[in-house]
Amino acid sequence: VAMGRVLGALDTAGIANNTIVVFMSDNGGNEPTGSINDPLRGTKNQDSYDGGNIHTPAAIRWPGVLATGVISNQYVWIGDIFPTLCAATGVTPQNTKSFDGLNLWPALQSINSGNPDGVQRPSTLVTAVTKPAALNTFTDPVLGGSKMFKLIRTRTPTVTNELFNMTDDPYETTDLLVGSNAASYSTIVTTLTTSITNIAVENYPPHIGEAPKTQTVAAGSNITLYAPFTSYRVPTVQWRKNGTNIGGATTFTNVTDSMGANVNGVYLATYTLTNVLPSDAANYSVVITNVAGTTTSPAGALTVSATPQQTWWFNNLSTINYTGNAATLADPEADGIVNLAEWAFGLDPVVNDGAGLALSGAAITRRGTPSLGTNGADFYVVFGRRKNFVAAGITYTVQFSADLSTWENGLANPVTIASDAEIDAVTVPFPQLLENGARPQFFRLRLTIP
């Protein structure tokens, strides 16, 4: 129905006479799963009889150029279509290697009602579905006449042959190599066997279907880089970071189909980064090698987005657990100041630097922990606050207490009194009285991050 609509549309548009239409169907069905290929013999992917993989309908139409209404036994495979259409349309292919298929345009032009099969195919058609098979036309040495013969070779583990006269026995019921006339077909067997065995093994270097993508990942998360590729010989994989091999980054898997079976020659190279660090930002490429050569993919840039706190952790500690509170609450140098406080006050997380903040005029001479200041009459809290505290998402809250049990947030805005490149020294005055009327005696600084 669909093909009829296509042809009708071409007719309606008035372009049928300068349009070549080719129809080819897929292979036969898998009989163990319910398909029926009768009356042809064979089943999909299990043998090389006509029913399973080889004999399927096809059609070609070019009004005014090719004969119409003719059923032909000329045999064609999909690899013939491109060189045939190039010849039909006067296009010169730009291939650098020979086609596997043949130009059958002269053969198709020779077909007519008086000669439905046209001229003989220029050479033997060889296919290797499950077991290699070869087809060509010969004079029948026993019955006479020009007939199409098909040889099927099976290795189990020795080679055995089957030969069928496809012209008189299209359902492959009689193996001509079984019986008293077997020797008569030895020349045909030799010719078809040579057509199979003379096919040279071609080794192709790997082909990488899609290069690693340029993408961005959040620090502390995991990401897997992918590169699908084909290789019809055993491959090796090597991932590279900025052009340098990554140790142990050689993982690849065979791609499977919907039934879970491996797809021949199709693989997926993967490289997984866990707990991504800013230092993982780089250009990643993959090198695939087989006996025929080496192929290197274009590089994909991986960008790592990190919060200011994560960047600080990495710059100071090289590696860090970005998940949960483990890194925030860690105290690697055991000076009693956890990493969150070290970051908030601009301290060094691998140096014992628990001394108080020191100032000289409007300059910070030593970063340190919060301290108590006084002007002789009033008291105030002095602490270092990161200049980028808003963008970094850190909150500094000064709290006061009279008895160390009840705490109130200070209401006064911090005032900057000194600074260095990253830290402002700010002050918050003690309130005269707390909400309960008590005079504040103690302070503490509460630090929070998202």
N, C-alpha and C positions, 0 to 999 in steps of 0.2 A: 504494500500500500504506500509506504513512504517513498519507495523508488518511483512508483507511478506518479506521485505528486511532483517529484523532482523533474521527471521527464516532461510532465505536462506543463510545468512552469517554464521550462526551456522552450517548449513549443509556443507557449503563449507569448513569451518575450521575443520570439522570432530569432533566437540565437542557437537553435538546435544544430543547424548545419555547420557551425564553426565551434562546436563544443564536443569534446570527447568525454564520455561518461563511462567510468569503470566501476563495476560492482564485484566485490569478492567477499565471501563469507568466511567465518572462523572454522576451526577444526571441528571434527565430530565430537560426540559426547562420551562421557565416562560411564560405561554400561553398569559397573558395579554399584554406582550411586543412582541408577534409575534411568539413564539414557538408553535409547534404542537406535542403533545405527543400521538396522536391517534395511535392505537386503545385503548391504556391504558387510564385510568381515572386519573385526577389529574394534578396539576401544582406545580411548584417549590416553596417551602417555604410557601405554603398556606394550605396544607393539607397533609395527610399521605396515600393517595391513591398511587398505584404503579407507575403511570405515572410521577409524579412530582419529587419524591425523592428516591424511593426504588428499582424499577425494572429496572436494567440496565444490559447490556451484560457483560459477563466475559469469560475468557478462561484460561486453564492451559495445558501445554504440557511437558511431559517427556517421550520421545520415549523408548519403552521397559519396562516401569514401569507402566504408566497409559494407560488406554484404549484410542484408537484413534477413531475419527469420531463419538463420542457419544454426543448427546444433552441431558443434564441432567437438572432436576428440583431441584437438591440439592441447597439449598440456603446458600449463603456465604456473609459475610460483611467484610469490609476492616480490622477490628480488628482480624479476624480469620487468616489472611495471615501469620503474624509473627509466632505465635505458630505452625501453620501447617507446614511452611517451616522448622522451627527448628526440628520438628519431622521427616520430610522427609529427612533431611540431617544429622540427628544424633547429632545435636547441643543442648546442655543443656542451656536454657536461664538463665541469672543471675538476673532475676527480683526478687524484694523483696516483691512485692504485686501481687495478682492474676491478670492474664490478663482478660480484658473484653471479648476478643474473645476466641474461642475454637480451640483445635487441631482437625481439620477435616481430617487429613491424613488417618486414617482408613476408613472414609466415602468415600474419593476420590478413595482409592484403591479398594473399593467394587463396584465401578461403572463399568459396562460393557454393551455390547449391549443387553444382556438379562435382565439386571437390571439397566436401565439408571439412576435411581435416587439414587441408592446405599442404604446403611443403613441409618436409620433415624438420623437426627441431635441429638446429645446427650441431648440438652436442648433447651428450647424456645429461639428464637431470638427476642430480644426486641429492638426497635428503638424509638427515640423521636425526630423526625424531627421537626414537628410543634405540632402534637398531638401524644401521645404515641401509639405505635402499637406493637402487639406481634404476632408471627407466629410459628405454630408447626403443626405436623401431628397427626390426630386423626381418629378413625373410625367414619364415618358419621352416626349419630344416626337415620337418616330418610331414606337416600338412600343406606346406607351401603358402604363398601369399605373404604380403607385408603385414606384420602384426607388431603390436606394442608388447614388449616383455619387461617384467619387473623382477629384479633380484633383491632378496632380503638376506643380509648377513647377520648371523647371531653368534656371539662369543660366549660360551658357557662351560668351561673357559676356552675350549677349542672352537674354531670357527666352523659353523655349519651354514649351508646355503639353502634357500628356497627360491624357485623360479616359477613365475606365473605368466601365462599368456593373457594379458589384460584385455585384448581385443575380443577373444572368444570366451574368456572366463573372468569377467569383471568382478565376480564375487570371490575369487581366489580360493576355489574349492579343490583344485588339483595342482599339486606340486609336481612340476615336470621333471624334477630330479629324482623322483621316486618312480621306479618302473623300468621296463625294458628299453625305453627310448632315451633314458637319461644321458647316455654318452653322446647322443646326437646334438645335444644343446651345449656341449663343452665350449665351443667357440663363443657363443653368446655369454656364457658364464664368465669366461676369461675376459671378454671385452668389458662387461659391466663391472667385474671385480676390479679391473685396472682403473676404471673411472673413479671408483671409491678410494682405492689405495694410493692413487697418484695425487690426491688432494694434499697439498703441503700444509703442515701445521703452521699456523700464523700466530706469532706471539705479539701482543699489543701491550704497550705500557699502560699503566693505570690511567683512568679518566676520573677526575674529581668533578662531581656534578654540581656542587655548590660550595663555595669557599666559606670558611668561618665568617659569621656575620659581625658587622660592627654594631656594638650594643653597649648599654650601660647597666651596671649591677650595683646594688647597695652593698657597702662594706658590711662584713659579718654574715652575709647570706651565701648561698651555694649557687653555682651555675655550671652547666655542662655545655661545652662547645661541641658542635657537630660538623661533620663533613661527609656526605654520602659519596661513594665512589664505586667504580666497577673495575674489576681485575679478573681476568680469566686464567691467571696463574696465581699461585700462593703469594699473597702480598705481605709486606711488612709496613708498619706505620710508625712515623716519628713526628710528634708535635714539636713546634718551635716557638720560643718566646723571643721576640725581637731578633729573629734570625739565628738564635742559639738553641740547640737541642735541649729539651726538658727531660731530665732523667726519669725513666719509667713511664713516660707518656706515650705508650705504644698500643693502647687498647683499640680493638675494632671487633665488630660482630657481624655475622652473616644476616642479611635481611631475610625475613620469612614472609610467606604469602598468607592469605586469609585462613589456610588450612594448617598453618604452622610449619610448613615445609620450607627448607632453605631455598632461596632464589639463587640460581647459579650465577656466580660472579658479581653479585651485588652486595655491597658491604656498607657499614656505617662506622666511621672513625669517631671516637668520642674522647674528650678530655674534661674531667670534672675538677673544679676548684671548690673547696669547702672553706667556710669561714673566710671569705675573700678579704684581703688586705689592700690598702692603697698601693702597695708595691706590686700587686698583681695586675695593675693597669699596664697594658702593653699591646703590641701587635702580635697576634697569634696566627700561625700558619701550620699546615700539615704537609708532610712529605710521604708519598706512597711509592713503594718500590716493588717491582717484580722482576722476573728474569729478563723481560724485554726492555726495561728502562725505569726511569724515575720521573715522577710528576710532582711538582710543588704547587700548592694552592696560593692564590693571592692572600695577603694577610688581612685579617679582620681586627679592628681596633676595639679593645675592651677598656671601657672607662669605668672607674670605680668612684661612686659617689659616697662621700663620708661626711659625717657631722664634724664640726670643729673638735668635739671631744674625742671622737675616734681618731682623727688625724693626729691630735696631741698624743694620745696613747701610743699610736704606732711610731711616731717620731721619737718618743722617749723610751718605749719598751720593746720596740721591734715587732713583737707578736703579742696578741691580746685576745682574750675571749670576749667577743662583742655581744654575746647573748646573756640575758639575765643581769644580775647584779654582781656577778663574780668579779669582773674587772673593776667596777665602780668601788667596791668595798675592799679591794685588795690593798695590801700594804707591803710591797715587796722588800723595802729596805728596813721594815720594822721600826719606824720612827714614831709610830702612833698616829700618823696622818694618812688616811686612806686616799686612794687615787682621786676620788671626786674632789676632796679638799685640796690635794696637790694641784690639780688642774685649775680649780677655782681661784687659788691664791698665786698661781704662776710658779709653783715650786718644782723641784726636780724629783720625780718619783723613784729614783734609784740612789738618792743621796739623803742622808739624815740631815734635814734642814728644818728642825722644829723650833728654831729661835724666832723671836717676834719680829714683826715688821720694823724696819729702821728707816728714818727720813733725815734728809739734810736740806732744810728749806723746802723748795718745791720739787725736790728730787728724791726718788726712792733709792737708798743706798744698799738696802738688803731686803729682799722679799722674805716674808715670813708669815707666821700665824697671827691671828687677830690679837690685839693688845689693848690695854686700858690706858687712856690718856687723861690728863687734867690740865686745866689752865690756872689752877690754884683755888678756884671757887666751884667749878663744875667739872663733872666727869663725862667722858665720851668714849665711845668704842672706835678703834682705828683698825681697819682691815683692808687688805688688797682685793680689788675687784677687777676682773678681766674687762678690758675696754669693749670687747665684742660680746658681752654677757647676754645681750638681748638676742642677737643672731644665734649665739651658741645655745640658747634655751636654758641658761642657768639662772636660778633665782636665789638671791641672798636675802635672808630675813633675820634681822637682829631681834632677839627676844630678851626680856628682862624678868627678874624674879626677886622677891624679898626673902624667900625661904627655900629655894631650889625644888619646890614641889609644884607651884603654880607659876605658869609663864605667860607673859603677854607680849604681843608683837609691838615693836617700837613704831610710832606713828610718824616720826620726823623723817624727811627725805635726806638721804646721804649727801654729803658735801665733799667734793674732790679738793684735796689739799696738796697732793703731790702725784707724780706719775713717772713711768718709764715707757718703754716702747709698747708693752702689752698690758700693763697693770696700772690702774688708778688707785691711789691711797685715798680712802674716803672715811669720813667720820659721821657717827650718829650719836647725838647727845643722849645721856640718861634722862628719862622723864623725871620731873620733880616728884610726882607721886604716881602710883599704879592705880588702876581702876578701883581696887579695894581700899584705897587710902594709904597703903603701906609705901614706905620709901624703898626704891629698888636697891638691892645690894649686889646682885649678880647679873651677868649677861652671858648669852651664848649666841652663836651664829648658826642658823639653819640653812643648809644648802640642798637644793632640789634640782633635778633635771627631769625631762619628760620620760 
